[in-house]
Amino acid sequence: MAEHQFHLRAEWPGGRDSQGYIEAENLKTAISIPPEMDGPGIGTNPDEMLLGAAATCYIITLAAMIERVDLPLKEMSLDSEGIVDVTRGVFTYKKIIHRPKVKLEEQALHQQYSRLRKLVEKAEQSCMISRAIKGNVEIELIPIIG
């Protein structure tokens, strides 16, 4: 069994209208509460970061799966949306919608597209971030395969 450790340092001066800072090995940015939640909107925020973690995990997992089965990938992109519900002042990260767009090379065969469709679904189930938030945040896939 192997374990990987990741470290992040956060600084926050206090107060909800403040601006803080986070730093990890490859991530360094200002943080604050987003303007949609009546914050200053400086830098990123936990909502964007959770969405970013889910989106990058999904697209990297999908890319690895496509490479592993040697599909002739032409292009791939992803648009993701996070939905936060606010009920009686309680904020709940309700849903993430991934809209992957994947295209194979022109010479791709029908069975390769069939395989790709399965991988698009499997990548979401295999992604470590998706598994971590399962049961708390709904994840919806709306793929465009062409």
N, C-alpha and C positions, 0 to 999 in steps of 0.2 A: 504494500500500500504506500502510495506517495501522497504527501500533503504539500500544498503550495500556500505560502503566506503572502498577503498583500497588506501594506501599511498606508495609512493616511493620517495626516495631522490637520486638525481644524482649529482655527482661532476665531473667537467671537467676542467683541468688546462688551456685549450686553445690550438688552433692549431689542424689541422686535423690529424697529426701524433702522437697525444698525447694518453694517456691511462687514462680513467676515472674509476669511480666506482659507482655502484648502490646498494641501499639497501632498501629492503622492509621487511615485517615481516618474510617471509620465503625465501627470495631471496637476496643473497649477492654475488656480483661478479664484477670482472673487466670488463670494456667495451672498445672497440676501433673499428675502421673501419676495416672490414675484409680484408685479403690480396687480395682477388679477386677484391677489389675496391681500391687497392694500399694503404692499411692501414697496421698498424703493426700486426693486427691479434691477439691481446692480449685479453683474456677473450671472452665474447660473444659480440653480436652486434644486432642492431635493426632487421636485417633480420632474424637471428636465433630466436630472441625473438618473433617476429610476428608468425613465423612458429610454435614455441613452444606453443604459446597461442592457435593457431588454432588447433594444434594436441592434446594438452591435453584437451581442451574443448570438442573436438569431441569424444575422447575415453572415457572420464568420462561420457559424456552425453549418449553415447551408452551403457556403462556398467550399468548406472542407469535404462535405458529403459529395458534392458535385465533382470535385477533383478526384476523390477516392474511387468513384465509379467511372471516371474518365469520360464524362459527358462533354461534348464540344461547346462549352460556354462562350457566348458572344458578348453578352453584357448582363449586368445585374445591378439593381438599385433597390432601395427600400425607403418608403415613406411610412412613418409611424406616428400615431396620435395617442396621447394619454388623456383619459377622462377622469376628472376628480369631482366627486359629488360633495356638495356642502349641504348638510341637513341639520338644522338647529345649531349651527355654529361648529359642527363636527365635520372635519375634512377627511374624506375617504377616497383613496386611489381606487377607483372602481374598475377601470377597463383600459387595456392597451389594444389598439388596432394596428396590425402590421399589414402593409400593402406592398409585398415584394413584386418587383417586375423582373422577370427572368426571360432571357432570349438565348436560344441556342443558335449555332451557326446554321446557315442555309441548308447544308447537306445533312442535317440531323434527321434521323429516322423517326417514324411514328412511335416505335417502342422506346426510343430515347426520351421523347416528350412524355410518354406515359411514366417512365421512371422518374423524370424530373418532377412531375406532379406529386408523386409519392414522397419524394425527398423534401419538397416544400412543406408538406405537413409534418413529416418526421423531424425536420430540423427544429420545429417549435417544441415538440415533445422532448427532444434531446438536449436542448439548450439549458445550461446549468442555471441561468438566471430565471428562465421560465419555470423550471422545477422548484426553485427557491421561493417563488411568489405564488405557486399553484395553491389554489384554495382561498387565496386572499384577493387576487386581482384576476379578473377575467381577461383572457387573451383571445382575440379574434384575428383570423387570417383572411385577407381578401386578395388572393394572388392574381396577377396578370402574367400569363405565360404565353409567349408568342415567338 
